[in-house]
Amino acid sequence: MILRTQLALLAGLAVSLSASLPSYAQNTVDVPRPETRNYSGTITVDNAQIVSVHKIQVAAQADGIIAELLADEGRTVKKGDSLLIIDDRVARAEVAVAKKEFEAAEKQAKQTAEVEYAKKASEVSDAEYSDIFRLYNQGSATYSEARRKQLEKERARLGIDVAQVKHEQEILTAEVNDEKVKAAEVRLELYKVLAPYDGVVVQRLRDQGEWIRSGEPILRLVHLNEMKVEAFVPTDGINVAQLEGATMKIAVRISSQNVANYDAKVEYVSPEIESRNIRVSTRIQNQMLGGAWLLRDGMIASIEITVAQ
């Protein structure tokens, strides 16, 4: 009786413990998939920024002293304009030497006298061998004399090949010297720095007479013909994919009385979201007004992006 009572108590305790233990199969939580919500309306951003599409530091491509600084701050330059010239006297001398070497090699390559002489010598050796061979058959010449003339005939024939190979080498030497001239001319061009695109020189970093090394910046150049409008758009409540190609209205306050308005479309949507904002941008054409560019790097703009569902 006592034993049955103890067994019943143990069984009840086991049931109680199993009920109190967590059941991972029963308590799994279904994680909802993120919902993509479409948004229809206008997004307004008041702190969009106008930035230059191209702005670089123009660097030297060769070592030397700045002989001429042709572009000062504020100057508008066209693509291909000379910005500065580095002392190139040594480079010009190298071009002159390379040209003289090419001229000499070219004259030598055009000279075919050795090949022609080798051919004539071979003809003479052939004739002498024929004569001595005929005399040998008549018994008027020895076998050794005939063999010697045959050897001279073979040597003269091989002389043609040697002369032709030498002439081909001379042609190749002339071609190599021609390439040396081109390389020297390329090196000479490195002493002249050209504007890579239309722009305005905004800062001069070095002065005329200074020694400069290849790769060191000399000028800062900004391209103002085309500007970029950048803005950070809140991503809350919108489907980011809707921003691609969305209509954009841009307003830039030029002065207290003047506002420049532009119609565009979103051209770029960043693949990264930063603090629940995403960067979008578009490009607009700048214009000159009264001899000055209307838009400047760093201006603030207001934009309205119309997102259609």
The 8 nearest C-alpha neighbors of each residue, nearest first, counted from 0:
[[1, 3, 2, 4, 5, 6, 7, 8],
 [0, 2, 4, 3, 5, 6, 7, 8],
 [1, 3, 5, 0, 4, 6, 7, 8],
 [4, 2, 6, 0, 5, 1, 7, 8],
 [3, 5, 1, 7, 2, 6, 0, 8],
 [6, 4, 8, 2, 7, 3, 9, 1],
 [7, 5, 9, 3, 8, 4, 10, 2],
 [6, 8, 10, 4, 5, 9, 3, 11],
 [7, 9, 5, 11, 6, 10, 12, 4],
 [10, 8, 12, 6, 11, 7, 13, 5],
 [9, 11, 7, 13, 12, 8, 6, 14],
 [10, 12, 8, 14, 9, 13, 15, 7],
 [11, 13, 15, 9, 10, 14, 8, 16],
 [14, 12, 10, 16, 15, 11, 17, 9],
 [15, 13, 11, 17, 12, 16, 18, 10],
 [14, 16, 12, 18, 13, 17, 11, 19],
 [17, 15, 19, 13, 18, 14, 12, 20],
 [18, 16, 14, 20, 19, 15, 13, 21],
 [17, 19, 15, 16, 20, 14, 21, 13],
 [18, 20, 16, 17, 15, 21, 14, 22],
 [19, 21, 17, 18, 16, 22, 15, 23],
 [22, 20, 23, 19, 26, 18, 25, 17],
 [21, 23, 25, 24, 26, 20, 27, 18],
 [24, 22, 26, 25, 27, 21, 20, 28],
 [23, 25, 22, 26, 27, 21, 28, 29],
 [24, 26, 22, 23, 27, 21, 28, 20],
 [25, 27, 23, 24, 22, 28, 21, 29],
 [28, 26, 25, 24, 23, 29, 22, 30],
 [27, 29, 30, 26, 25, 31, 23, 24],
 [28, 30, 31, 27, 32, 26, 25, 24],
 [31, 29, 28, 32, 33, 27, 34, 26],
 [32, 30, 29, 33, 34, 28, 35, 27],
 [31, 33, 34, 30, 29, 35, 36, 28],
 [34, 32, 31, 35, 30, 36, 238, 236],
 [33, 35, 36, 32, 31, 238, 37, 236],
 [36, 34, 238, 37, 33, 237, 236, 239],
 [37, 35, 238, 237, 34, 38, 236, 33],
 [36, 38, 238, 237, 308, 35, 39, 241],
 [39, 37, 237, 308, 36, 40, 238, 306],
 [38, 40, 307, 308, 306, 37, 41, 305],
 [39, 41, 306, 305, 38, 307, 42, 304],
 [42, 40, 305, 304, 306, 303, 43, 39],
 [43, 41, 304, 303, 305, 44, 40, 306],
 [42, 44, 303, 302, 41, 304, 45, 301],
 [43, 45, 302, 301, 46, 47, 303, 42],
 [46, 44, 301, 47, 302, 300, 43, 299],
 [47, 45, 44, 299, 300, 301, 48, 230],
 [48, 46, 230, 300, 229, 299, 301, 45],
 [47, 49, 299, 229, 228, 300, 298, 297],
 [48, 50, 228, 298, 297, 296, 227, 299],
 [51, 49, 296, 227, 297, 226, 48, 52],
 [52, 50, 226, 53, 296, 227, 223, 222],
 [51, 53, 226, 227, 225, 50, 54, 222],
 [54, 52, 222, 51, 221, 55, 223, 220],
 [55, 53, 221, 220, 222, 51, 52, 56],
 [56, 54, 220, 219, 57, 53, 221, 218],
 [55, 57, 219, 216, 218, 58, 220, 217],
 [58, 56, 218, 216, 217, 219, 55, 220],
 [57, 59, 216, 215, 214, 217, 56, 60],
 [58, 60, 213, 214, 61, 215, 216, 192],
 [61, 59, 213, 189, 214, 58, 190, 62],
 [62, 60, 213, 59, 190, 189, 212, 63],
 [63, 61, 212, 213, 211, 60, 64, 59],
 [62, 64, 210, 211, 85, 86, 65, 61],
 [63, 65, 210, 209, 86, 85, 208, 66],
 [66, 64, 85, 208, 207, 209, 67, 84],
 [65, 67, 85, 86, 84, 64, 208, 207],
 [68, 66, 84, 83, 65, 69, 207, 85],
 [69, 67, 83, 207, 70, 82, 84, 65],
 [68, 70, 82, 83, 67, 71, 81, 84],
 [71, 69, 82, 68, 74, 72, 83, 200],
 [70, 72, 74, 73, 203, 200, 69, 68],
 [73, 71, 200, 201, 202, 74, 203, 70],
 [74, 72, 200, 201, 199, 71, 75, 202],
 [75, 73, 200, 72, 199, 71, 70, 76],
 [74, 76, 199, 198, 73, 200, 77, 197],
 [77, 75, 198, 197, 199, 74, 80, 78],
 [76, 78, 197, 80, 79, 196, 198, 194],
 [77, 79, 196, 197, 194, 195, 80, 76],
 [78, 80, 194, 193, 77, 195, 81, 196],
 [81, 79, 194, 193, 77, 78, 82, 76],
 [82, 80, 193, 83, 192, 79, 194, 69],
 [81, 83, 69, 70, 193, 192, 80, 194],
 [84, 82, 68, 69, 67, 192, 81, 191],
 [83, 85, 191, 67, 66, 190, 65, 192],
 [84, 86, 65, 190, 66, 64, 63, 87],
 [85, 87, 66, 64, 88, 63, 65, 84],
 [88, 86, 90, 89, 85, 190, 91, 187],
 [87, 89, 91, 90, 86, 92, 93, 187],
 [90, 88, 92, 91, 87, 93, 86, 94],
 [89, 91, 93, 87, 187, 92, 88, 94],
 [92, 90, 94, 88, 93, 89, 87, 95],
 [91, 93, 95, 89, 94, 90, 96, 88],
 [94, 92, 90, 96, 91, 95, 97, 89],
 [93, 95, 91, 97, 183, 92, 96, 184],
 [94, 96, 92, 98, 93, 97, 91, 99],
 [97, 95, 93, 99, 98, 94, 92, 100],
 [96, 98, 180, 94, 100, 95, 99, 93],
 [97, 99, 101, 95, 96, 100, 180, 94],
 [100, 98, 102, 96, 101, 97, 103, 95],
 [101, 99, 97, 103, 98, 102, 104, 96],
 [100, 102, 176, 98, 104, 99, 103, 177],
 [103, 101, 99, 105, 100, 104, 98, 106],
 [104, 102, 100, 106, 101, 105, 99, 107],
 [103, 105, 173, 101, 107, 106, 102, 108],
 [104, 106, 108, 173, 102, 107, 103, 101],
 [107, 105, 109, 103, 108, 104, 102, 110],
 [106, 108, 104, 110, 105, 109, 103, 169],
 [109, 107, 170, 169, 105, 106, 110, 104],
 [110, 108, 106, 107, 111, 105, 170, 166],
 [109, 111, 107, 108, 112, 106, 113, 166],
 [112, 110, 114, 113, 109, 115, 166, 108],
 [111, 113, 115, 114, 110, 116, 117, 109],
 [114, 112, 116, 115, 111, 162, 117, 110],
 [113, 115, 162, 117, 111, 116, 112, 163],
 [114, 116, 112, 118, 117, 113, 119, 111],
 [117, 115, 113, 119, 118, 114, 112, 120],
 [118, 116, 159, 120, 114, 115, 119, 158],
 [117, 119, 121, 115, 116, 120, 159, 114],
 [120, 118, 122, 116, 121, 117, 115, 123],
 [121, 119, 117, 123, 122, 118, 116, 155],
 [120, 122, 155, 124, 118, 119, 156, 123],
 [123, 121, 119, 125, 120, 124, 126, 118],
 [124, 122, 120, 126, 125, 121, 127, 119],
 [125, 123, 152, 121, 127, 126, 122, 128],
 [124, 126, 122, 128, 123, 127, 152, 121],
 [127, 125, 129, 123, 124, 128, 130, 122],
 [128, 126, 124, 130, 129, 125, 131, 123],
 [127, 129, 148, 131, 125, 130, 126, 149],
 [128, 130, 126, 132, 127, 131, 133, 125],
 [131, 129, 127, 133, 128, 132, 126, 134],
 [130, 132, 134, 128, 133, 129, 145, 135],
 [131, 133, 135, 129, 134, 130, 145, 128],
 [132, 134, 136, 130, 135, 131, 129, 137],
 [135, 133, 137, 139, 131, 140, 136, 132],
 [134, 136, 140, 132, 138, 137, 133, 139],
 [135, 137, 133, 134, 138, 132, 139, 140],
 [138, 136, 134, 135, 139, 133, 140, 132],
 [137, 139, 135, 136, 140, 134, 141, 133],
 [138, 140, 134, 137, 135, 141, 136, 133],
 [141, 139, 135, 134, 138, 144, 131, 142],
 [140, 142, 144, 143, 135, 145, 139, 138],
 [141, 143, 145, 144, 146, 140, 135, 147],
 [144, 142, 146, 145, 141, 147, 140, 148],
 [145, 143, 147, 141, 142, 146, 148, 140],
 [144, 146, 142, 148, 143, 147, 131, 132],
 [147, 145, 149, 143, 144, 148, 142, 150],
 [146, 148, 144, 150, 149, 145, 143, 151],
 [149, 147, 151, 128, 145, 150, 146, 152],
 [150, 148, 152, 146, 147, 151, 128, 145],
 [149, 151, 147, 153, 152, 148, 154, 146],
 [152, 150, 148, 154, 149, 153, 155, 147],
 [151, 153, 124, 149, 155, 150, 154, 125],
 [154, 152, 156, 150, 155, 151, 157, 149],
 [153, 155, 151, 157, 156, 152, 158, 150],
 [156, 154, 121, 158, 152, 157, 153, 151],
 [155, 157, 153, 158, 121, 154, 159, 152],
 [158, 156, 154, 160, 159, 155, 153, 161],
 [157, 159, 155, 161, 156, 160, 117, 154],
 [158, 160, 117, 162, 157, 161, 156, 118],
 [161, 159, 163, 157, 158, 162, 164, 156],
 [160, 162, 158, 164, 159, 163, 165, 157],
 [161, 163, 114, 165, 159, 160, 164, 113],
 [162, 164, 166, 160, 165, 161, 114, 159],
 [165, 163, 167, 161, 166, 162, 160, 168],
 [164, 166, 168, 162, 163, 167, 161, 169],
 [165, 167, 163, 169, 168, 164, 162, 170],
 [168, 166, 170, 164, 169, 165, 163, 171],
 [167, 169, 171, 165, 166, 170, 172, 164],
 [168, 170, 108, 172, 166, 167, 171, 173],
 [171, 169, 108, 167, 173, 168, 172, 166],
 [172, 170, 174, 168, 173, 169, 175, 167],
 [171, 173, 169, 175, 170, 174, 168, 176],
 [172, 174, 104, 105, 176, 170, 171, 175],
 [175, 173, 177, 171, 172, 176, 170, 178],
 [176, 174, 172, 178, 177, 173, 171, 179],
 [175, 177, 101, 179, 173, 178, 174, 172],
 [176, 178, 174, 180, 175, 179, 101, 173],
 [179, 177, 181, 175, 180, 176, 182, 174],
 [180, 178, 176, 182, 177, 181, 183, 97],
 [181, 179, 97, 183, 177, 178, 182, 98],
 [180, 182, 178, 184, 179, 183, 185, 177],
 [183, 181, 179, 185, 184, 180, 178, 186],
 [182, 184, 186, 180, 94, 185, 181, 179],
 [183, 185, 187, 181, 182, 186, 94, 180],
 [186, 184, 182, 188, 187, 183, 181, 189],
 [187, 185, 183, 189, 184, 188, 182, 90],
 [186, 188, 184, 90, 185, 189, 190, 183],
 [187, 189, 185, 190, 186, 191, 184, 192],
 [190, 188, 186, 191, 187, 60, 61, 185],
 [191, 189, 85, 188, 187, 84, 61, 87],
 [190, 192, 84, 189, 188, 83, 85, 193],
 [191, 193, 83, 82, 81, 84, 190, 59],
 [194, 192, 81, 79, 80, 82, 195, 191],
 [193, 195, 79, 78, 80, 196, 82, 81],
 [196, 194, 78, 193, 79, 197, 77, 80],
 [197, 195, 78, 194, 198, 77, 79, 222],
 [198, 196, 77, 78, 76, 222, 194, 195],
 [199, 197, 222, 221, 76, 75, 223, 220],
 [198, 200, 75, 221, 74, 220, 201, 73],
 [201, 199, 220, 72, 73, 74, 202, 219],
 [202, 200, 72, 219, 73, 220, 199, 221],
 [203, 201, 219, 72, 218, 200, 204, 220],
 [202, 204, 218, 205, 72, 217, 219, 71],
 [203, 205, 217, 218, 202, 216, 206, 219],
 [206, 204, 217, 203, 209, 207, 218, 216],
 [207, 205, 209, 208, 204, 68, 65, 203],
 [206, 208, 65, 209, 68, 67, 66, 205],
 [207, 209, 65, 64, 66, 206, 210, 67],
 [210, 208, 64, 207, 65, 206, 211, 205],
 [209, 211, 64, 63, 65, 208, 212, 62],
 [210, 212, 63, 62, 64, 209, 215, 213],
 [213, 211, 62, 215, 61, 214, 63, 59],
 [212, 214, 61, 60, 59, 62, 215, 211],
 [213, 215, 58, 59, 60, 212, 216, 61],
 [214, 216, 58, 213, 212, 59, 217, 211],
 [217, 215, 58, 57, 56, 218, 214, 59],
 [216, 218, 204, 205, 58, 57, 203, 215],
 [219, 217, 203, 57, 204, 56, 202, 216],
 [220, 218, 56, 202, 201, 55, 200, 57],
 [219, 221, 200, 55, 199, 54, 201, 198],
 [222, 220, 54, 198, 199, 53, 223, 200],
 [221, 223, 198, 53, 224, 197, 54, 51],
 [224, 222, 225, 198, 221, 51, 226, 285],
 [225, 223, 285, 222, 284, 226, 286, 198],
 [224, 226, 284, 285, 223, 283, 52, 282],
 [227, 225, 51, 52, 283, 282, 50, 284],
 [226, 228, 282, 50, 281, 52, 49, 51],
 [229, 227, 49, 280, 281, 48, 282, 50],
 [230, 228, 280, 48, 47, 279, 227, 49],
 [229, 231, 47, 279, 278, 232, 280, 48],
 [232, 230, 278, 277, 276, 279, 233, 229],
 [231, 233, 276, 277, 230, 278, 234, 44],
 [234, 232, 276, 235, 275, 277, 231, 237],
 [233, 235, 276, 275, 237, 236, 232, 277],
 [236, 234, 233, 237, 275, 276, 238, 232],
 [235, 237, 234, 36, 38, 238, 37, 233],
 [238, 236, 38, 234, 235, 37, 239, 36],
 [237, 239, 37, 240, 241, 36, 35, 38],
 [240, 238, 241, 242, 237, 234, 243, 268],
 [239, 241, 242, 238, 243, 268, 237, 37],
 [242, 240, 239, 243, 238, 306, 245, 307],
 [241, 243, 245, 240, 239, 244, 306, 265],
 [244, 242, 241, 245, 240, 265, 268, 266],
 [245, 243, 265, 264, 266, 242, 246, 241],
 [244, 246, 242, 265, 264, 243, 306, 305],
 [247, 245, 264, 305, 304, 263, 244, 265],
 [248, 246, 304, 264, 263, 303, 262, 245],
 [247, 249, 262, 303, 302, 261, 263, 304],
 [250, 248, 302, 261, 260, 301, 262, 247],
 [249, 251, 260, 301, 300, 259, 302, 258],
 [252, 250, 300, 259, 258, 253, 260, 301],
 [253, 251, 258, 254, 257, 259, 250, 300],
 [252, 254, 257, 258, 251, 259, 255, 293],
 [255, 253, 257, 256, 252, 258, 251, 259],
 [254, 256, 257, 253, 252, 258, 251, 259],
 [255, 257, 254, 258, 253, 252, 259, 251],
 [258, 256, 254, 253, 255, 252, 259, 251],
 [257, 259, 252, 253, 251, 250, 260, 256],
 [258, 260, 251, 250, 252, 253, 257, 261],
 [261, 259, 250, 249, 258, 251, 262, 248],
 [262, 260, 249, 248, 263, 250, 259, 283],
 [263, 261, 248, 247, 249, 260, 264, 246],
 [262, 264, 247, 246, 248, 261, 265, 281],
 [265, 263, 246, 247, 244, 245, 266, 281],
 [264, 266, 244, 281, 245, 267, 243, 280],
 [267, 265, 281, 264, 280, 244, 243, 268],
 [268, 266, 280, 279, 265, 269, 281, 243],
 [267, 269, 279, 278, 243, 270, 280, 266],
 [268, 270, 271, 278, 279, 277, 267, 272],
 [269, 271, 268, 272, 277, 278, 267, 239],
 [272, 270, 269, 273, 277, 278, 268, 276],
 [273, 271, 277, 276, 275, 274, 270, 269],
 [272, 274, 276, 275, 277, 271, 278, 231],
 [275, 273, 276, 272, 277, 233, 234, 271],
 [276, 274, 273, 234, 272, 233, 277, 235],
 [277, 275, 233, 273, 232, 234, 274, 272],
 [276, 278, 272, 231, 232, 273, 269, 233],
 [277, 279, 231, 269, 230, 268, 232, 276],
 [280, 278, 268, 267, 230, 229, 269, 231],
 [281, 279, 229, 267, 228, 265, 266, 230],
 [280, 282, 266, 265, 228, 227, 267, 264],
 [283, 281, 227, 226, 228, 225, 284, 280],
 [282, 284, 226, 225, 227, 285, 281, 263],
 [285, 283, 225, 224, 226, 286, 282, 223],
 [284, 286, 224, 225, 294, 226, 283, 293],
 [287, 285, 293, 292, 288, 284, 224, 294],
 [286, 288, 292, 291, 293, 290, 289, 285],
 [289, 287, 291, 290, 293, 292, 286, 294],
 [288, 290, 291, 287, 292, 293, 286, 294],
 [289, 291, 288, 287, 292, 293, 286, 75],
 [292, 290, 287, 288, 289, 293, 286, 294],
 [291, 293, 287, 294, 286, 288, 290, 295],
 [292, 294, 287, 286, 288, 291, 285, 295],
 [295, 293, 292, 285, 296, 298, 286, 49],
 [296, 294, 298, 297, 293, 292, 49, 223],
 [295, 297, 50, 51, 49, 298, 294, 226],
 [298, 296, 49, 50, 48, 295, 299, 51],
 [297, 299, 49, 296, 48, 295, 300, 294],
 [300, 298, 48, 47, 46, 49, 297, 251],
 [301, 299, 251, 47, 250, 48, 46, 45],
 [302, 300, 45, 250, 44, 249, 47, 46],
 [301, 303, 249, 44, 248, 43, 250, 45],
 [302, 304, 43, 248, 42, 247, 41, 305],
 [305, 303, 247, 42, 41, 246, 306, 43],
 [304, 306, 41, 246, 40, 245, 307, 303],
 [307, 305, 39, 40, 245, 41, 304, 241],
 [306, 308, 39, 305, 40, 38, 241, 245],
 [307, 39, 38, 37, 306, 241, 40, 238]]
